[in-house]
Amino acid sequence: MSDQNTSKIALITGASRGLGAALAKALSSSHHIIAVAKTTGALEELDDAIQAGGGQATLAPMDITDAGAMAHLCRSIYDRWGHVDLWAHTAIHAAPMTPAAHVDAKDWAKSIALNATATATLIPMVAPLLTAAPDGQALFFDDPRAGAKFFGCYGATKAAQMALAQSWQAETANTGPKVHILTPRPMPTATRGRFFPGEDRTGLTHPDEEAARLLATLSM
């Protein structure tokens, strides 16, 4: 690893699979990756892939809804590197599809906690790390399902997440960090699989390909 004051740092929340893992691998050629997810085994597989490509990662197996743990992580990042150049927030809870009249209270609470509350908690924690970088950037990923049939839990809480990101984007337009809201193409991820079981996936975009496309749209 290069000197801590010159390393580019990418923080990926939700890095264990899907788009998060693909972004981590794509960025690892130019950034030291801090990979956050609950599943230790999947993070270790990601680390193997990053190392095989010549990159390096720091694994943080933790729940992003644990505000204390995330505060400790952000403080540790500051103490070691002093900044984060890029934050990609891909963590999401995909509650089972159900009619609004049958929304389960536990699914709703988990969706609120991970999709909305965690985002509102993380933005104030990560913002100073991005501000400390020469050109800090934050990435959020839209999936507009609000109001769609059977998407009540997911659609409402994803919309809340996007509203937070949009407000932050407007507030920092002239001061930074740069906040990007990107809309990925449909990918054969576990999240999509929960929504569309049995779907023909041959026409969907692989997460690695989509990660490369999305990153190419940014001024890195």
Order of alpha helices (4+ residues) and beta strands (2+ residues): beta-alpha-beta-alpha-beta-alpha-beta-alpha-alpha-beta-alpha-beta-alpha-alpha
